[in-house]
């Protein structure tokens, strides 16, 4: 018997061992924190306790027949790291388990995940219905590029269920929203949108970046696909870029095909960082939310603040909905927008810049979801490419400041914000 024939016999087992085993048996119904620490890992023959980083572009096969079986689909296993990588797969499996999804597909960035969603589920002649309240780059992608390829795009207020229903067209294929949204942390009624989508054969895609599965699981509320910018809270320390989609296996296979063909792949090192970040996600989000609740109370009571956009406040129009959709008690996220009053000598933009520039500890940066508190002026940073009309529709005013509340002592965060607010 030739060596090739001997290896052909081994191809009866259609699954490589590292694709089959998992360090945690999810059928045993473990809690979220246990899943966050242990799910998805495959231990190699080295017996490593921490997850390994597989910095390899390609993989070695036992024979030409074995390689052919991997490439033609007869055998499931690694082919090329643009397609699959053990470090990336560990992150995908762990995130899918946390979101109660069948499968996750990792991407090079959060915007890469949104682009993947568009390419996987939309084609020329389709209609994408989205919320007005979105990250500026998402609106830019939809308006400048999806429209370029004859995908019709329209927007409605995320709060207005009647507007959502009235905007559905026969060619609507995807409804897309952020909940909470960027930068005003608005809340969509995911249950209502799910019913609307199911009645019309539409996919519901929810960006869960601000809440994370520690606070909210959109799939449990009826969404079909969850989007993440892993760059934010899943990492939690502002170190690396990445994104992900989570959902049913069939939908994720379509997304995976786009990532594989388009090269929107996550790097092994970044995947390892995200995997380690997931271990502390729930604990960090609890602390973020506790700080944010106190900061919001400070802001809403400050005489130089005209509005605070944060669903954790009892008089927020979506407070009851957020309480219902977020499964962590007291967990409303840690992103908020607040509007400052113009002073006698300055307009709204100048007043907002004064508050931002007066901080000594808080980081002036457009990133969010970091252990460090960050602050930015959306109208001139994250949403500056939008027209004045588009910014107005998104609620991005010149006096608006976006705050991502970090893990410092909350008294120090409040003191730093007070420097500028008190001196307006």
C-alpha positions in Angstrom: 0.0 0.0 0.0 1.4 3.4 -1.0 1.8 6.3 1.4 -1.0 8.2 -0.4 -3.4 5.3 -0.1 -2.7 5.1 3.6 -3.5 8.7 4.1 -6.6 8.4 1.9 -7.9 5.9 4.5 -7.5 8.5 7.2 -9.8 10.9 5.3 -12.8 8.8 6.5 -12.6 11.1 9.5 -14.0 14.3 7.9 -13.1 16.6 10.8 -9.6 17.5 12.0 -9.3 16.9 15.8 -8.7 20.5 16.6 -12.0 21.5 15.0 -13.9 18.9 17.1 -12.7 19.3 20.7 -13.4 22.2 23.0 -12.0 22.8 26.5 -15.5 23.5 27.8 -18.6 21.4 27.1 -21.3 24.0 26.4 -24.0 21.4 26.6 -23.6 21.6 30.4 -25.2 25.0 30.6 -22.4 27.0 32.2 -22.9 30.7 33.2 -21.8 33.7 31.2 -18.6 34.3 33.2 -17.5 30.7 32.9 -18.1 30.8 29.1 -16.1 34.1 28.9 -13.1 32.5 30.6 -13.1 29.0 29.1 -15.2 28.5 25.9 -13.8 27.9 22.5 -10.3 26.9 23.4 -8.7 23.9 21.8 -5.6 22.6 23.7 -2.8 21.3 21.5 -0.6 18.3 22.4 1.6 20.8 24.3 -1.1 21.0 27.0 -1.0 24.8 27.3 -3.3 26.3 29.9 -3.6 29.8 28.3 -4.8 30.1 24.7 -2.0 29.9 22.1 -1.2 32.4 19.4 -1.0 30.7 16.0 1.1 33.1 13.9 1.1 31.1 10.7 -0.1 32.0 7.2 -0.5 28.4 6.1 -0.8 24.8 7.2 1.0 21.5 6.5 -0.8 18.3 5.3 0.1 14.7 5.7 -0.1 14.1 1.9 -1.3 15.5 -1.4 -4.5 13.6 -0.9 -5.0 15.1 2.6 -4.4 18.6 1.1 -6.9 18.0 -1.6 -9.5 16.8 0.9 -9.1 20.0 2.9 -9.4 22.2 -0.2 -12.3 20.4 -1.9 -14.3 20.3 1.3 -14.2 16.5 2.0 -12.3 17.3 5.2 -13.0 20.2 7.5 -9.8 21.8 8.8 -7.4 24.7 8.3 -6.5 25.7 4.8 -5.0 29.2 4.9 -5.1 31.9 7.6 -7.1 34.2 5.3 -9.8 31.5 5.7 -9.3 30.1 9.2 -6.8 30.3 12.0 -6.9 28.5 15.4 -6.5 31.7 17.4 -9.3 33.4 15.4 -11.5 30.3 15.7 -11.1 30.4 19.5 -12.3 34.0 19.6 -15.2 33.2 17.2 -16.3 30.2 19.3 -16.2 32.1 22.6 -18.0 35.2 21.2 -20.7 33.0 19.6 -21.3 31.2 22.9 -21.6 34.5 24.8 -24.1 35.8 22.2 -26.1 32.6 22.1 -25.3 32.3 18.4 -24.5 29.2 16.4 -21.4 30.7 14.9 -19.3 33.9 14.7 -17.2 35.2 11.9 -14.3 37.5 12.8 -13.2 40.4 10.6 -10.3 42.9 10.5 -12.3 45.8 12.0 -15.8 46.8 13.0 -16.4 48.5 9.7 -15.1 45.3 8.0 -17.9 43.5 9.8 -20.5 46.0 8.5 -19.1 45.8 5.0 -19.2 42.0 5.2 -22.8 42.2 6.2 -23.6 44.4 3.2 -21.8 42.1 0.7 -23.3 38.9 2.2 -26.9 39.9 2.4 -27.5 42.7 -0.1 -27.4 42.9 -3.9 -28.2 45.5 -6.6 -31.9 46.4 -6.5 -32.3 45.6 -2.7 -33.3 48.1 -0.1 -31.4 48.6 3.2 -33.5 50.3 5.9 -31.4 51.8 8.7 -31.8 54.0 11.7 -30.9 57.7 11.4 -28.8 57.3 14.6 -25.7 55.5 13.4 -21.9 55.8 13.5 -20.9 58.3 10.8 -18.7 55.8 9.0 -21.6 53.4 8.7 -23.8 56.1 7.1 -20.8 56.9 4.8 -20.5 53.3 3.8 -24.2 52.9 3.0 -24.6 56.2 1.2 -21.3 56.4 -0.7 -20.7 52.7 -1.6 -23.7 50.5 -1.2 -25.8 53.1 -3.1 -23.0 53.2 -5.7 -23.8 49.5 -6.4 -27.5 50.2 -6.7 -28.5 49.2 -3.2 -31.3 51.6 -2.1 -30.8 53.1 1.3 -33.2 55.0 3.6 -33.3 56.0 7.2 -35.9 56.4 10.0 -35.8 57.5 13.6 -34.8 54.6 15.7 -37.4 55.4 18.3 -40.3 55.5 15.9 -41.8 52.0 15.4 -44.5 53.4 13.1 -41.9 55.0 10.9 -40.0 51.6 10.7 -43.2 49.8 9.6 -44.1 52.5 7.0 -40.6 52.5 5.5 -40.6 48.8 4.6 -40.6 48.2 0.9 -41.2 45.1 -1.2 -37.4 45.0 -1.9 -36.3 45.6 1.7 -33.8 42.9 2.6 -32.1 44.2 5.7 -33.1 46.4 8.6 -30.0 47.7 10.4 -29.7 49.5 13.7 -27.4 50.2 16.6 -28.8 49.8 20.1 -27.5 51.7 22.0 -26.6 54.0 19.2 -23.5 56.2 18.5 -23.2 58.9 19.9 -26.5 59.5 21.6 -27.0 56.0 23.1 -30.5 55.7 21.8 -32.4 52.4 22.1 -34.3 50.5 19.4 -37.2 48.2 20.2 -35.5 45.0 19.0 -38.5 42.8 19.7 -40.8 45.0 17.5 -38.2 45.1 14.7 -37.9 41.4 14.9 -41.6 40.9 14.4 -41.6 43.4 11.6 -38.8 41.6 9.9 -40.2 38.1 10.3 -43.5 39.3 8.8 -41.8 40.7 5.7 -38.9 38.2 5.1 -36.3 40.8 6.2 -33.0 40.2 8.1 -32.7 42.1 11.3 -29.0 43.2 12.0 -28.2 44.8 15.3 -24.9 46.5 16.2 -24.4 45.4 19.8 -21.0 47.1 20.2 -22.1 49.5 23.0 -24.0 46.9 25.1 -22.0 43.8 24.4 -23.4 40.4 25.4 -22.7 41.2 29.0 -25.7 43.6 28.9 -27.8 42.5 25.9 -28.2 39.5 23.6 -30.0 40.7 20.4 -30.3 37.2 19.1 -32.4 36.3 22.1 -34.6 39.3 21.4 -35.2 38.1 17.8 -32.4 39.6 15.7 -30.8 37.5 13.0 -27.3 38.9 13.0 -25.3 40.7 15.6 -22.4 43.1 14.6 -19.5 44.0 16.8 -16.6 46.4 16.6 -14.4 44.2 18.8 -12.0 47.1 19.0 -14.2 48.6 21.7 -15.4 46.7 24.8 -14.5 43.2 23.7 -10.9 44.3 23.9 -11.6 46.9 26.5 -8.1 48.5 26.6 -7.8 50.1 23.2 -5.1 47.9 21.9 -6.1 46.3 18.6 -8.6 46.5 15.7 -11.2 43.8 14.9 -14.9 43.1 14.2 -17.3 40.2 14.2 -20.7 39.0 13.0 -22.7 36.4 15.1 -25.8 34.5 14.1 -27.1 31.2 12.7 -24.7 28.9 10.8 -26.3 29.4 7.4 -26.1 33.2 7.6 -22.6 33.1 9.0 -21.4 30.8 6.2 -22.4 33.5 3.7 -20.5 36.1 5.8 -17.5 33.7 6.0 -17.4 33.4 2.2 -17.2 37.2 1.9 -14.4 37.4 4.5 -12.5 34.5 2.9 -12.8 35.9 -0.7 -12.4 39.5 0.2 -9.5 39.2 2.7 -11.3 41.0 5.5 -9.7 38.6 7.9 -8.7 39.1 11.6 -5.1 38.6 12.5 -4.2 35.8 15.0 -2.6 38.2 17.4 -5.6 40.5 17.5 -7.9 37.5 18.0 -5.8 36.4 20.9 -6.1 39.8 22.5 -9.9 39.8 22.0 -10.1 36.3 23.5 -8.3 37.5 26.6 -10.5 40.6 26.7 -13.6 38.4 26.8 -12.5 36.8 30.0 -13.1 40.1 31.9 -15.9 41.5 29.8 -18.8 41.0 32.2 -16.7 42.3 35.2 -15.6 45.3 33.3 -19.1 46.1 32.0 -20.4 46.0 35.5 -17.8 48.5 36.6 -18.3 50.7 33.5 -22.0 50.9 34.1 -21.7 51.7 37.8 -19.4 54.6 36.9 -21.6 55.8 34.0 -24.7 55.9 36.2 -23.0 58.2 38.6 -21.5 60.4 35.9 -24.9 60.8 34.2 -26.5 61.9 37.4 -23.7 64.5 37.8 -24.2 65.8 34.3 -28.0 66.0 34.4 -27.8 68.1 37.5 -25.1 70.5 36.2 -26.5 74.0 35.4 -24.3 74.3 32.2 -25.6 71.0 30.7 -28.8 71.3 28.7 -29.4 67.6 27.9 -28.0 64.2 28.8 -28.6 61.3 26.4 -28.3 58.2 28.5 -31.0 55.5 28.9 -30.0 54.9 32.5 -31.7 58.1 33.5 -35.2 57.4 34.8 -36.8 60.2 32.7 -35.1 59.0 29.4 -37.8 58.1 26.9 -36.3 54.7 26.4 -35.5 53.9 30.0 -38.2 51.3 30.4 -37.3 49.6 27.1 -33.6 49.6 27.9 -34.3 48.1 31.3 -36.3 45.4 29.6 -33.8 44.6 26.8 -30.6 44.8 29.0 -30.4 41.7 31.2 -27.8 43.2 33.6 -29.5 45.0 36.5 -28.5 48.6 36.4 -26.6 48.1 33.2 -27.3 50.7 30.5 -23.8 50.9 29.0 -21.2 53.5 29.6 -21.5 55.7 26.5 -23.5 58.9 26.7 -23.9 62.2 24.9 -24.4 65.5 26.7 -25.1 68.9 25.3 -23.5 72.0 26.9 -25.1 75.4 27.0 -23.3 78.2 25.1 -21.7 80.9 27.2 -22.3 84.6 26.9 -19.1 84.9 24.8 -19.1 81.7 22.8 -21.4 79.5 20.7 -22.3 75.8 21.3 -19.3 74.4 19.5 -16.8 76.7 21.3 -18.5 75.8 24.7 -18.2 72.1 23.9 -14.5 72.5 22.9 -13.9 74.4 26.1 -15.2 71.5 28.2 -13.2 69.0 26.2 -10.0 71.1 26.3 -10.3 71.7 30.1 -9.9 68.0 31.0 -6.6 67.0 32.4 -7.1 63.2 32.8 -9.8 62.2 30.4 -8.4 61.2 26.9 -9.4 63.4 23.9 -9.8 60.6 21.4 -12.4 59.2 19.0 -12.1 55.6 20.4 -14.5 54.3 23.0 -15.1 51.2 25.2 -11.7 51.7 26.8 -10.7 51.3 30.4 -9.7 54.9 30.1 -12.4 57.5 29.9 -12.5 59.1 26.5 -14.2 62.3 25.2 -14.8 63.7 21.7 -16.8 66.2 19.8 -18.8 64.1 17.3 -19.8 67.0 14.9 -16.1 67.6 14.1 -14.7 64.1 14.5 -16.8 60.9 14.1 -19.6 62.5 12.1 -17.7 65.4 10.4 -18.0 63.8 7.0 -21.8 64.0 7.1 -23.6 66.9 5.8 -25.3 69.4 8.2 -28.6 67.9 7.3 -27.4 64.3 8.0 -25.9 65.4 11.3 -29.2 67.0 12.3 -31.1 63.9 11.4 -28.7 61.9 13.6 -29.1 64.3 16.5 -25.4 65.4 16.3 -25.5 69.1 17.4 -22.6 71.5 17.7 -22.9 71.5 21.5 -22.9 67.7 21.8 -20.1 65.9 23.5 -19.7 62.1 23.5 -18.3 60.5 26.7 -17.1 56.9 27.1 -17.0 56.4 30.8 -13.9 54.4 31.9 -12.8 52.5 34.9 -11.0 55.3 36.8 -12.3 56.3 40.2 -15.6 57.9 39.4 -14.9 60.9 41.6 -11.9 61.7 39.4 -13.9 61.5 36.2 -16.5 63.8 37.6 -13.9 66.2 38.9 -12.2 66.3 35.4 -15.5 67.1 33.6 -16.3 69.8 36.2 -13.2 71.8 35.3 -14.7 72.9 32.0 -18.3 72.8 32.9 -17.9 75.0 36.0 -15.9 77.6 34.1 -18.3 78.1 31.1 
